[in-house]
Amino acid sequence: MRNRWLTPNLIVLTLISLAQDAASELLYPLLPILLTGVIGAAPLALGLIEGCAEAAAGFTKLIAGKRSDAIGRKPFVVAGYGIAGLGKTFVVLATSWQLVFFGRITDRIGKGLRSTPRDALIHDSVEKEHLGKAFGFHRTGDNIGAVIGPGLALIGLALLNDDVRAVAKWALIPAIISGLLTLFVKDNFVKPVKLEKKVKVVTPPLPSKLKKSIAILVLIQLTNIPDALLLLRLYDIGFSTRGVVLCYMLFSFVTVLAAFPGGWLADRLSPCLVYAIGLVAFAIAYVTLGITQNHSVAIFAIALYGLFPALTDGVGKAWIAGLSEKEHRGHAQGVYQASMSFAVLGAGIWAGLLWSRNGVEIPLVIAATGALCGSVFFFFFHRFSD
């Protein structure tokens, strides 16, 4: 058994995610203004696009995770990052919301192909007691890319006179780099011994405790409105394009600082408790953004919101990984991440339908209430569970 948790595979996978996130997060804060300002789509289209994109990722995660348990992880990682780059190309060249929809779906299918096999590969690369640190380290790399991306967007906006479409095209450069780095991933997957044709291999069912945890997390995820609508809220209350990109950069920077400590705490306390703390940050940030028109207060809320992915994303994956066994590790991650993505589709639709673009933004207040209820449940679940 290895004593080191910072393995070469974990480092390479983190660098790949860093480059891909630089591409995604360069493009993402520009997406609301590209859709509603340049193309002229309604907020419902933005919520629908992001929700469907996450659902497409979720469906693909479900398939990819299970198949990677049978044939290996690397093929899905390589294909996933390549397809994501293709999807970004469609988005930056789009002249209608339908083409943006197609591009985002393609991008997220790539994400779905790579995510669960990659997370299973991370699990395969480190010892179980270090899962929180490993996923926290990977999440930190993700969000360093998410700081670099908006930084590049700001430079582009300054150099290209706020030409959103021209700047968006810059996202293709880190996307290509990310795809090339996948060639250096080493798959430590061991192919199962081929059995006689008459012997039927039955995939063991997921443990009931694992399924219960996934169900609860998904229910709470129904309050997680796509971040693109949060950025639209900033536009709605008067932030400039550069101001929105700066806020998104701040959000990602906070996540960078908190992701690894969040994983470290999950290893020492419990993923359930750390996740609950993340939901508290979510609730405060959402209700603040929902009711304020003050820019300084909104900036504070966006910074606070940065704690939410830091304390829930990698922590949630480590939580599910810790409840799964080797023979269904990829499948477990697939079910979890797919279900969470489908929940975001629901959140995107109901939030887009209720979005008003003036005064108090009711969807954000509703989402905050749901997250607060979830955090209270997890605090008690942590206290009274075995």
N, C-alpha and C positions, 0 to 999 in steps of 0.2 A: 504493500500500500504506500501511496505517496504521502510525504509529510508537507510538501509545498501545496498551497492552494492557488497561487498565482502561476498557473501553468502556461506554456507557450500557446496552446490552443485558445485559452481564455484571453490572452493578450491579442492574438490575431483577430478573434471574433469581436473583441471590443474595438479594435482599430477599424474593422469593416463597418461596424455599427456607427462609429464616430463619423466616418466619411459619408455614409448614407443619411445620417441625421443632419449633417451639414447641408446636404442637398434638399432634404425634405423641409427642414426648418428655415432655409432661405426662402423657399417657395410658399410655405404655409401662411405666414403673416401677411403675405401679399394676396392670398387667395380671396379673402372677403371683398377687398376693393377691386380685384380683377373681375370677380363675378358680379357684384352689385353695382360697381362704378363703371368699369370699362365695358363689360358685356351687357349689364343692365338687368340681371336676374333678381328675383325677389328673395327675401330671407328664407322662405320655405324651400326654395331650390338649394340654398346653401346647406340647410339642415338635412334635406333629403339626400343630397350628394354625399355629405360626410357620413350620414347614417348608413346609406347603402354601401359606401366604400368599406366601412368597418364590418358590415354584415358579410360582404364578399370576402374580406380577410378572414372573418370567423369561419365561414364555410370551408375555405381552403385550409385553414389551420387544422380543422377537424380531420380532414383527409390526410394531410401531410404528416401530422403527428403520428397517426396510426401506421401509415405506410413506412415511415422512417424507422419504426420498430422492427420492420421486416427486411428492408433492403438497405438501410444505412441513412446517415444524416446529410453528408456532404452534397449529394446531387440536388437535394432540395434547397440547400443554402445557396449554391451557385446559381441555380435557375431562378430562385426567388429574388436575389439582388439584381440579376439581369433584367427580369421582367419589370421590376420596379422602376428601373431606369427608363425603360420603354414607355411606361405609363406617364412619367414626368415629361417626356418629350411631347406626348399628346396634350398635356395640360398647358404647357408654355406656348404651344402653337395654336391653341383653341380660339375660335372666333364665336362660339356659341356655348351656352351652358350645357348642352347635350354632349359636346365634345369634351368639355371639362369633366362631365359625369363619366364618360368612357375612359378618359385618362386616369381619373382617380380610382375607378374600379380596377383598371389594369395594374396601377401602382399597388393597390391594397391586396390584389391577388398575389402579387410578388411578395408582399409582406407576409401573407398567410402561408405561402409555400415555405418561407425561410424560418419564420419565427419559432414554431414549436420544435422542429428538428434542431435549430440552433440552441434553444433553451435546454433540450434534452442532451445535446452535445456538451453544453456547459456543465450540466449535472454529471455527465459521464466523466468529465475532466477533473472534478474535485471531490474531496471526501465530504460525506454528508454533513458533518458538523461545521463545515465552512460554506454551506450553500448560501446563507444570508450575505456573507462577505463577497462571495463570487458574483451573485446576481447584483449586489450593490455596486461592485466594481464595474460590471458591465453597464449598468444603468448610468453610472458616472460618465463612462466613455460616451454613451448615447448623448448625454446632455452637454458634454463638452462640444460635441458636434452641433448640438442645438443652440449653443452660444455662438459658435463660429458662423453658422448659417445666417442668422439675422445680422451679424456683424458684416458679412459680405454683402448682404442686402442693403445695409446702410451706406456702405461705400459705393455700391452700384447706383443707388438713388441719388447720391451726391454727384457722381460723375456723369450720370445720364439724365440729369434734370428731371428726376422723379418719374421716369418712364418705366412704369410697373412691368409691362410686358417684356421690355428689353432686359431688365434686371432679372426677371424670372428665368430667363434662358441660362443665366449663370449656374443654375442648379444642376445642369447636366454635367458639369465638370467633376464635382465630387461624387456624383452618382456613378460615373464611369470608373473613377478610382476605386470606389467601393466594390464594384463588380470584379475588377482585376485582382483585388486582394483576396477574394474568395478562393482563388487558385492555391493559396498557401495554407488553407485549412486542412488539418489531418483528421480523418474519420477513424476513431478508435472503435467503431462498431464491429462486432463479431457476428458474422452471418450464422444464423441457426443451422444446426446439422440437419441435412435433408433426410426426412423420414420416408418410410414406405408410403406409397400412394394410398393404401387402404386406411392409414392412420390419419384421422382428422385432428388437426391442431385447433384447439378451442382457446380463444383469447379469454383470459380470466376476467370476470367482471370487476369493475372498479369498486373498491371498498365503500361501504355505506357512509362511513365518516367522511371520506373524500367527497362523495356525491353531495352530502348534506352541506359541506363547507362551500362547494361550488355554487349550489343553489342559493345560499344566503348572499354570497358575494355578487351573484348575477342580479338578484332582486335589488340590492343597493345600487348596482351599476345603472339601473334604469333612470337614476337621477343625474347621471354623468353626461350632461349636454356636451356635444362636440365643441372643442376649444375654438373652432372657427367662429362660432356664434359669440363666444366671449370677446374675441377680437373685434367682431362686428359691433359689439356693445361699446367698445372704446371709440370706434369710428363714429357711432351714433351720438356720443356725448362730446364730440368735438376734437378728438385727437387727430393729428395729421398722420399721413402714411408713415413718415419717419418716426413719429411718436409711438405709433402702434408697434412698429418693428422694435424700437428701443424697449418698450414694455415687455414684449415677447422675449427679448434677449435677457432682460432682468429675470423674468419667470424661469427661463432655462438655467440661468446662472445660479439661482437659489436651489434649483433641483440638483445641479452639479455638486454644490456644497453639502447637500443633505442626503444624497442617495447612498453613499457608502456608510456614513454613520447610521442611517436607517437600517441597512442590512446588518451592520454590526450589532445594533440594538435588538434586531429580530432574533439573532443567534443567542443572545444572552437573556432576553426577556421572553417574548413570544411573538410570532408574526401577527397573531390576533390582536394583541395590545398595540403594537406599532401601527397596524392598519387602522385601528380605531382613532389613534392620534392624527393620522393623515386625514381621516374623514372630518375631524373637528376643524382642521385647517381649511378643508374644502368648504364646509358649511359657512364659516365666517367670511371667507373670501367671496363666495357666491352671493350671500345676502348683502354684503357691502357693495359689490358691483351692481346688484339689482336695484339698489335704492339711491346710490350717490350720483351726483352730476359733477362733483368736485374732482379735478384731475389728480391732485395730490393723494386724496383718499383712494382713488381708483388705482394709482400706482402701488400704494401700500397693499391693496387687496390682491393685485396681480403677483406681487412678490410673495405674499403669504400663500397664495395658491400654488406657488412653486414647491411647497412642502408636500402637497398632495401626491403627485406622481413619485416623489422621492421616497415616501413612506408607504406606498401601496403597490406600485408597479412591480419592482424587483421583489419586494416583500411578499406580494401575492403569489408570484411564481415560485419563490422559495417555499412558501407555505404548502402549495400544491405538490411540489417536488418532494417535500418531506413526508407527505402522506401517501405517496405512490411507490410502487415496487418496480424493479428493473424491467419486468416483462410487459408492463403497460405504461412506462414512463412517458414516452412520446404521446400515447393516446390520452393520458391524463392531462398533459399540458394542452393537447388539442381540444379536448372537451371544455376545459376551463377557459382558454383564450377565445375559442369560438363562441361560447355562451356569452362571455363578456362583450364581444364585438356585436352580437345580435342585440344585446341590451342597449348598446349605444345607438343602433338603428332606431329602436323605439324612442329613445331620448331625443334624437335628432328630429324625428317627425313631430312629436308632441310639442317640443320647444319651438320648432319652426312655425307651427300652426298658431301658437300663442304669442309669437314675437310681435311687439308693438312698435319698437323703435322710437318711443318717446315716454318720458316720465319714468315711473317705476317699472322695471322689467320683471313681470310676474313669473315667467319660467325660471329665472335665477333664484327667486325667493322660494318657489316650490322645491327646486332641486336642493337648496340649502337645508330645507326642512327634512327632506328624505335622508340626506347624508347625516344629519344630526341624529336622527332616529337610529340609523345604522351604527353610528359610533357608540351610542348608549347600549345597544344590544351587544356589541362586541366587548365592551368593558365588562358587562355582566357575564357574557359567555366565557371570557378569559378567567373571570374570578371563580365561576362555579364548575367549569369543565375540568375533566381529569388532566 
